[in-house]
Amino acid sequence: MNTGANIGCSLNAEVLAILRNLLVEKGDLLGFDVAFSGSSANVANALRACGSSVGLFGLVGHHSMRTDLLKLAAKWANFPLPTLLDVLTDTSIAVIPYDKQSDKTTVAGAKGEIVQEKVRRALRQLRKFLDKNPDAFGVMTGFRKEELPFAKVVFEKTPVGKRVLCPREAFCRDSAFESFLSSVDCLVVNETEFGGAGGNAANLINRGPRVVVVTKGRTGGEFYVRGENAVAYEPHVVTHMEATGTGDWFLGSFISYLDLAGENFLTATSATIKKAVVFAARVAGQKADIPGGSKGPSVELIRRLLCEE
């Protein structure tokens, strides 16, 4: 049964500037696009493209022009307006210059700081949001230590077996990371984040998660299931480019595979998890050729990849 996923909390409007080259001169701007992005929004876009239902929340600043831009981007993307928690000094924004000639992208932007006196009210709002779909997967991705109270509420409200964490490297190196792992069922990290977390999957699994996935970009990756040996998977890169958001689309399609199969990270066998990982790697391989975090493979292509599993 498709129960979907509740996702937070990195959310922003993404401005993709298409340039003749990154050494900007007069006349080099070929066009631009405003999209609905941020790590959690990218994951949500991937889940929705795969056929899962999505609930999305993000931290924003009050009465910010950037918030208006975010709402507009969500409207253009035909995405249900996410739950916006007014807790930052300003709404996040990302600017991605995209070199049309060489397929290079860079990311610049700004993220507001949390206003502590607003947190309690925002947490009440978050609990109400989560109560709308209590059986969904709970996914926290791209968040900072300062956002840990929101992650705790999400995982308190999420059924055991459906709590997924994809943290930033800085949080992996923090002492709070180890204690929080007891609330996690699946940990998804890249090589850098894995190193920050100690680089030992067995130690991580002993602290909580049954499943640990380590992505390695162009060389594939590996996953670990409690009580079993590591399993490697092959990359499915279709291009020399690796666009912003590729890892987010891997995460979203990985969770969606289990969601659509009626599985979770406690019930799924190692064989099922491998199928989910391989499917996610194929989706990410297709995404790698598409600039901008929010945009990914077409629904038709994803369905074809899903049928191949």
N, C-alpha and C positions, 0 to 999 in steps of 0.2 A: 504494500500500500504506500502510495506517495504521501508522506507526511510533510515534506518540504523542509525548509531550514530557516532559522532566525539568525541573522548575520549582523555583526558590528565590528569596529565602529569607525574605521578610517573612511571618510566620505568627503568628496570634493567635486567641484566643477573642474573639468580638464579642458584647457585650451590647447589644441594641436595647431601649431603654426607650421605650414608647409613652405619650406624655403628652397631656393635654388641651391644654396649651400649655407653652411652654418656660419661662415664669415659674412655676416649680414651687411649688405650694402643697399643703396637705393635701388628699388625695383626687384629685390630678391625675394620678397614675400609673394608667393604664388597663390596663397589662400589660407584660410583657417577654419577650424571647426570647434564648436563647444560641445562637450560630451559630459555625461554623467559617470564619474569615475571615483578613484580612491580604491584602496585594496578591497574593502568589503563590498563596494559597488561592483567591482570587476568580478569578484566571486559570485555575487548575486546575478550578474548578467550571464555568467557561464551556467549557473544552475538553471536559470530560466530557459536558456537556449537548449539545454539538455532535456527539459520537460518537467522540472521540479517547481513546486510553488515556493515563493520567497517572501520572507518578511525581513525588512531591512531598517536598521536604525543607525544614526550617526550623530556625532557631536558637532554643534555649530555655534556661531556667535549670534547674538541678538541684533536684529534689524541691520544686518550687514548686506551691503551690495553683493557680496560674494554669495550670501545665502539666496538672494534673488536669482543670481546666476545659476546656482545649484538647482533651484526649483525649475528654472527654465530648461536646463539640461535634462532633468528628469522627464519633463513634459515632451521635449523633442525625442527622447529615447523611448517614449510611450511606456515609461516605467511607473508603477504606482508610487505616489509620493511617499518617501520613507518617513519614519518617525524621527523628527528632528529634535534633539535634546539641547536646549539652550544652556550651554555650560562653558563655552569657550569665550576668550576675549575677541576672537574673530573666526570666521569660517575659513576652512582650509581651501587652498586653490593650488592647482598644478598647471604649469606651463611647459609644454613639450615641443621644442623646436625639432622639426623633422626634415632632414636633408634629403630632398627628392632624388638627388643624383647618386648619393652613396648609401642610402638607407640607414644613416646614422640618426640616433635620437639622443637627446639629453633631457634631463628633467630638472626644472627649477620650480620654486613655489614658496608658499608660506603656510604655516599651521599655527593656529591660535593656542594660547596656554589656557589651562583649566582654571576657572574661577571657583575656588573651593566652596564658597558659601552657596553656590548654585547646585552643588552635587546632590544633596539630599533630595531636593525636589525632582531633579532629573532621574534619580533612581526610582522614585515612586512612579514616574511616568513610564520608565522602562519596564517595571513589573507589570503594569497594565498592558503594555504592548505584548509582552511574552505570554500573558494569560490567554491571548487570542488564539494561539496555536501551541498548546502545552506539549504536544507529542512530537514537535519538530526537532531536527538536529539544531544544536546551538554551536555557532561558529564564531570564534574571535580571531581576527586576523589583522596584522599590521598595527598592533596597539602598543602604546608606551606604558611604562610602569605606573604613571599617573592615572591611567585609565583602568587600573586593576579593579577598583570597586565595581565598575560596570561589568567586567568579565566575571567577577564572583557572582553577581546577581544572575547573569545569563546561565552560568553553569549550575547554580542552585535551582533554577527553574527548568532545566533541561533534563530529560530522562537519562539515566545511566546507560552508557553505550552509544550516546549520540553527542558527546561533548568533544568538540574539535578545536585545537589550539594551533595557531600559526603565528608565533611571536616574532618580534624584531630581535636582532642580535643583542642589543643593549639589555633587553629584558632577560635574555637567556643567560647573561653573565651576572645578573642580579640575584641576591640571596632569596628574594621573594619568589623567584621562578621555581626553585626546588620545592618549596612548601606548597605552591599552587598546583604542582603536577599531580597531587593526589586527587584532584578534581577533574582530571583530563582522561579521556578514553583513547583519543588519537592525537598524536603530535606530528605535525608536518613542518619540516624545516629544510632549508637549503644547506649547502656544505658549510658556509660561514656561520650560520646560526647553530648548526650541529656542533661545530668546534667551540662556539661560545658556551654551549650547554655541557661541555666536557668531552664530547666526541665518543662517548661510550653508550651505545644503545641499551645494553643490558642494565646499566645503572639507571638510565632514564625509565625503563620499563619497571624496574623494581620500585620506583617512586610513585607509579600510578598508571600511566597509559598502557593499554594492552597492545597498541599498534604504534610504531614509530616509522615514519616515511622520511627518507633523506633524498632530496632531489639534487641532481648534479648537472642540470642543464644539458649541454650537448653530449655528455657521456652517459646519460640515462639516470640511474639512481638505484636505490635499494630500499627494501622495507623489512621490518622486523615485527614478528608477532610473538607475544609472550610464550615461552616454552618451546620455540621453534628456531631453526637456523635462519640466518639472513637470506633474503631472496633478492637477486639483482634483476633489474629490468632494463631493456634496451631503449635508447632514445628514438624519437620519431621526428627528427628535425627535417624540414622540407626546404630550408632556405639557409643562407649565410647570416641572416638577421635574427636578432632575438629581441623582440619588441617589449616595451614596458607592459607589465601585466600578464606576461606568459605564465609565471608561477601562480598567479591568482586564478587563471583559467584552468590550470592543472588542478588546483584545489577544488574549485567549484564542480568540475566534471567528475572528479574522484568521489566526492560526497554524493553527487546526483546518481551515480551508478548504483551505490548501495541503497539510496533512498528509493529509486525506482524498482529495485529488486526486493524491497521489503526487508532489508537487512540493516544491521548496525554493527558497531565495532566490537560488541561482545558476542553476537550470534554468528557473524560471518566467519567462514573458514578461511584458511590461508589461501586456498585456491580462488575463492571469491574475491578476496582482497587483491590478489595478483591481477585478476581480470579487471578490477576497478582501476588499478594503477596503470595497467597497459592502455586501457581506454583513455584515461586522463593524459597519459603521455602522448597519445595520438592527437587528441584535441589540442594540447599545448604545442605540438609540432606544427599544426596548422595555424595556430594563433601567432606563432613566432614571426610570421611574414606580414603581419598586419599592424601598422603603427598605431599608437594610442592604447591606453590600458583598457578602455571600455569596449572596444570593438574586437570581435572574434570570428571564428568560423560560422558559416550560415547554419541555420537549424537543419536544413536538408542534409548538409555534409555531416553534421554531428549525428543525425539519425542513421545515416549510412554507416558511420564508424561504430555506432552502438549495435547495429545489426550484425556487424562482423565479429563481435565478441561472443 
